[in-house]
Amino acid sequence: MSLEKESTGDGSETFRHPVLGELYHTRSGAVTEALEKYSVPLKVWLKESPVLLDVCFGLGYNSAAAIDVIRQKGNNSLITIYCFENDREILRKVMSVSPGFGSYSLIKNFVNKFLEEQVVVFEEENVRLVMFFGDAREEVRKVRAGADYVFLDPFSPKKQPGLWTTDFMKDIFAAMKEEGCLATYSYARSVRVALESAGFKVFPGPVIGRRSPSTIACKHKKTL
Ligand SMILES: C[S@@+](CC[C@H](N)C(=O)[O-])C[C@H]1O[C@@H](n2cnc3c(N)ncnc32)[C@H](O)[C@@H]1O
């Protein structure tokens, strides 16, 4: 079964997963979601040499939005992003979309190097991208440098309950710096409970394209 491309409300493209039946992004706007649900509420540009985890990288929109906004805000320090993905099929689709991010050619080069030459560490324009290919639940335990920011973007808890468990949240928690914060689009009660059980302080995030807010979770309450 193949991935089918669909247009979203802000004109940007996404895909529909053939088995799960879900879109890779919100219908209201894929690019808008990447920026407004992840980078903006976490204010990713504030840290010098930020380290990010893009958990469930897909087309890499969340990483691209982060690089763009960090640079637009005048932060020219080294950006390190650890990217977690387990499906080559969606990575191949990176070459077929043009979401308009200034940094998307960099994302394309990174993914292409990974797919064609199995290169997992890619550095260009003071951005370091590292591919952790495999099950994110296993791969996240390999992260050594503590993350400042985490983007958590699996398919829904209904379709992928295994990626929203307290155990997985605990492993993400352990991979973060003390002042680190996470953003996710889901505001499901079960997700907030899992995050709290793992030790996070949980806050409502912005409302973008759906009725309920997204979720922000920090290791320390003072951070946001
Ligand atoms: C909702 S999409 C994320 C979209 C993505 N953030 C983007 O900007 O395109 C979920 C992604 O998680 C990936 N995924 C699903 N299960 C996974 C797992 N166990 N480990 C790593 N990635 C997984 C899927 O292949 C898919 O690309």
The ligand as an SDF file (V2000), in Angstrom:
LIG
                    3D

 27 29  0  0  0  0  0  0  0  0999 V2000
    2.2210   11.7830   12.8520 C   0  0  0  0  0  0  0  0  0  0  0  0
    3.6270   11.3230   11.9510 S   0  0  0  0  0  0  0  0  0  0  0  0
    4.7820   12.5970   12.3440 C   0  0  0  0  0  0  0  0  0  0  0  0
    4.9120   13.6530   11.3060 C   0  0  0  0  0  0  0  0  0  0  0  0
    6.2180   14.3780   11.3390 C   0  0  0  0  0  0  0  0  0  0  0  0
    6.5190   14.9990   12.5970 N   0  0  0  0  0  0  0  0  0  0  0  0
    6.3780   15.3140   10.1840 C   0  0  0  0  0  0  0  0  0  0  0  0
    6.7150   16.4930   10.3620 O   0  0  0  0  0  0  0  0  0  0  0  0
    6.1510   14.8750    9.0600 O   0  0  0  0  0  0  0  0  0  0  0  0
    4.2770    9.9720   12.9120 C   0  0  0  0  0  0  0  0  0  0  0  0
    5.6150    9.4500   12.4500 C   0  0  0  0  0  0  0  0  0  0  0  0
    6.0990    8.5150   13.4030 O   0  0  0  0  0  0  0  0  0  0  0  0
    6.7270    7.4430   12.7320 C   0  0  0  0  0  0  0  0  0  0  0  0
    6.7270    6.3010   13.6540 N   0  0  0  0  0  0  0  0  0  0  0  0
    5.6970    5.4790   13.9530 C   0  0  0  0  0  0  0  0  0  0  0  0
    6.0480    4.5560   14.8620 N   0  0  0  0  0  0  0  0  0  0  0  0
    7.3480    4.8090   15.1710 C   0  0  0  0  0  0  0  0  0  0  0  0
    8.2830    4.1980   16.0570 C   0  0  0  0  0  0  0  0  0  0  0  0
    7.9440    3.1480   16.8140 N   0  0  0  0  0  0  0  0  0  0  0  0
    9.5360    4.7070   16.1050 N   0  0  0  0  0  0  0  0  0  0  0  0
    9.8930    5.7670   15.3430 C   0  0  0  0  0  0  0  0  0  0  0  0
    9.0360    6.3910   14.4920 N   0  0  0  0  0  0  0  0  0  0  0  0
    7.7850    5.9120   14.4100 C   0  0  0  0  0  0  0  0  0  0  0  0
    5.8970    7.2530   11.5060 C   0  0  0  0  0  0  0  0  0  0  0  0
    6.5850    6.5610   10.4910 O   0  0  0  0  0  0  0  0  0  0  0  0
    5.5760    8.7010   11.1410 C   0  0  0  0  0  0  0  0  0  0  0  0
    6.5280    9.2120   10.2580 O   0  0  0  0  0  0  0  0  0  0  0  0
  1  2  1  0
  2  3  1  0
  2 10  1  0
  3  4  1  0
  4  5  1  0
  5  6  1  0
  5  7  1  0
  7  8  2  0
  7  9  1  0
 10 11  1  0
 11 12  1  0
 11 26  1  0
 12 13  1  0
 13 14  1  0
 13 24  1  0
 14 15  1  0
 14 23  1  0
 15 16  2  0
 16 17  1  0
 17 18  1  0
 17 23  2  0
 18 19  1  0
 18 20  2  0
 20 21  1  0
 21 22  2  0
 22 23  1  0
 24 25  1  0
 24 26  1  0
 26 27  1  0
M  CHG  2   2   1   9  -1
M  END
$$$$
